Amino acid sequence: MSHVDLLHRWYDEVWNKDNYSAIEDLLDPNVTFNGPVRSLVLFRDDYAEVIQAFKALLPDVHVEITHALEQGDMASCRVVVSRKKSSHHGDLCFTGHLTVRVKDGRFVEFLSDFNHFQMYTQLGQLPEDSMAVCLTGEKLVWAK
């Protein structure tokens, strides 16, 4: 199986079908995480809980790989995260990138970078003009 095929399997099984047993198959026991998820996941066994937390916040999401490439032991993909067509939770669409290092058919390193700013804005957790406000140097303050 190619490294890109492993990425497709990751998103299809774990994210789209909620098959958390695939985590053990696809992540090496000593996998390292980089990017925003690093503050949430230290060990492979924590990953299912993080996915469940995201899925509770983002019910009915579907993850689709739009672009992928691999070279040597590395693979990278761009994904679109969106609501399923049947969702009653409103529109949601944001993108992300995942780069992985593969060894013996398992991911040994994860480097993820998703547009969480866009995600939280679409969920109504950040004001619509948050990016413009942040570019002025102002702080987003909800309570003092």
C-alpha positions as CSV (number, residue, x, y, z in Angstrom):
1,M,0.0,0.0,0.0
2,S,1.4,3.4,-1.0
3,H,1.8,6.2,1.6
4,V,-1.0,8.1,-0.1
5,D,-3.2,5.1,0.2
6,L,-2.5,5.0,3.9
7,L,-3.6,8.7,4.1
8,H,-6.8,7.8,2.3
9,R,-7.4,4.9,4.7
10,W,-6.7,7.2,7.7
11,Y,-9.4,9.7,6.7
12,D,-11.9,7.2,5.4
13,E,-11.7,4.8,8.3
14,V,-10.9,6.9,11.3
15,W,-12.6,10.3,10.5
16,N,-15.4,9.3,8.1
17,K,-16.4,5.9,9.5
18,D,-15.5,6.4,13.2
19,N,-13.4,3.2,13.1
20,Y,-11.1,4.1,15.9
21,S,-9.5,0.6,15.9
22,A,-7.7,1.7,12.7
23,I,-5.7,4.1,14.8
24,E,-3.8,1.3,16.3
25,D,-3.2,-0.2,12.9
26,L,-2.0,3.0,11.3
27,L,-0.2,4.9,14.0
28,D,3.1,3.5,15.3
29,P,3.2,3.2,19.1
30,N,5.9,5.8,19.3
31,V,4.4,8.3,16.8
32,T,5.3,11.9,17.3
33,F,2.8,14.7,16.7
34,N,3.6,18.2,15.5
35,G,1.3,21.2,14.8
36,P,-1.7,22.4,16.8
37,V,-2.7,18.8,17.7
38,R,0.5,18.4,19.6
39,S,-0.9,20.2,22.6
40,L,-3.8,17.8,22.7
41,V,-2.2,14.5,21.8
42,L,1.0,13.1,23.4
43,F,0.5,9.4,22.8
44,R,-1.2,7.3,20.1
45,D,-3.8,6.1,22.6
46,D,-5.0,9.7,23.2
47,Y,-5.9,10.3,19.5
48,A,-9.3,8.6,19.6
49,E,-10.4,11.0,22.4
50,V,-9.3,14.0,20.5
51,I,-11.2,12.9,17.3
52,Q,-14.3,12.2,19.4
53,A,-14.0,15.8,20.9
54,F,-13.7,17.3,17.4
55,K,-16.6,15.1,16.1
56,A,-18.8,16.3,19.1
57,L,-18.0,19.9,18.1
58,L,-18.4,19.1,14.4
59,P,-21.2,16.6,14.0
60,D,-21.8,15.2,10.5
61,V,-18.4,16.2,9.0
62,H,-16.8,14.5,6.1
63,V,-13.1,14.7,5.3
64,E,-11.9,14.4,1.7
65,I,-8.4,14.4,0.3
66,T,-8.2,16.8,-2.7
67,H,-4.4,16.6,-3.3
68,A,-1.8,14.2,-2.2
69,L,1.8,13.4,-3.0
70,E,4.6,11.2,-1.6
71,Q,8.3,11.0,-1.8
72,G,10.6,8.6,0.0
73,D,9.2,7.9,3.5
74,M,7.0,11.1,3.5
75,A,3.5,11.7,2.2
76,S,1.4,14.9,2.3
77,C,-2.2,15.7,1.5
78,R,-4.6,18.7,1.4
79,V,-8.0,17.9,2.8
80,V,-11.4,19.6,2.8
81,V,-13.5,19.2,5.9
82,S,-17.2,19.8,5.3
83,R,-20.6,18.9,6.6
84,K,-22.4,15.9,5.1
85,K,-25.2,16.9,2.7
86,S,-27.8,15.6,5.1
87,S,-26.6,17.7,8.1
88,H,-29.0,19.8,10.1
89,H,-26.1,21.7,11.8
90,G,-25.4,24.3,9.1
91,D,-22.7,24.8,6.5
92,L,-19.1,24.2,7.4
93,C,-16.1,24.0,5.1
94,F,-12.4,24.5,5.9
95,T,-9.1,23.0,4.7
96,G,-6.0,21.5,6.2
97,H,-2.8,19.8,5.4
98,L,-1.3,16.7,6.9
99,T,2.3,15.5,6.3
100,V,3.3,12.1,7.6
101,R,6.5,10.0,7.8
102,V,5.8,6.3,7.2
103,K,7.8,3.3,8.4
104,D,6.8,-0.3,8.0
105,G,3.2,0.7,6.8
106,R,2.5,2.9,9.9
107,F,2.7,6.7,10.5
108,V,5.7,7.5,12.8
109,E,5.4,11.3,12.5
110,F,2.4,13.6,12.1
111,L,2.6,17.2,11.1
112,S,-0.8,18.7,10.8
113,D,-1.9,22.2,9.9
114,F,-5.6,22.9,9.7
115,N,-7.4,26.3,9.3
116,H,-8.8,26.2,12.9
117,F,-9.4,30.0,12.7
118,Q,-11.8,29.5,9.8
119,M,-13.4,26.5,11.5
120,Y,-14.1,28.4,14.8
121,T,-15.4,31.4,12.9
122,Q,-17.8,29.3,10.9
123,L,-18.9,27.7,14.2
124,G,-19.7,31.1,15.6
125,Q,-17.0,31.0,18.2
126,L,-15.1,33.9,16.7
127,P,-16.6,37.0,15.2
128,E,-16.9,37.1,11.4
129,D,-14.4,39.9,11.1
130,S,-11.9,38.3,13.4
131,M,-9.1,38.1,10.9
132,A,-9.4,41.7,10.0
133,V,-9.5,42.7,13.7
134,C,-6.4,40.7,14.5
135,L,-4.5,42.2,11.5
136,T,-5.1,45.7,13.1
137,G,-3.2,44.5,16.3
138,E,-6.4,44.6,18.4
139,K,-7.2,41.8,20.7
140,L,-10.4,39.8,20.7
141,V,-11.7,40.2,24.2
142,W,-14.8,38.5,25.5
143,A,-14.6,39.2,29.2
144,K,-12.3,41.2,31.5
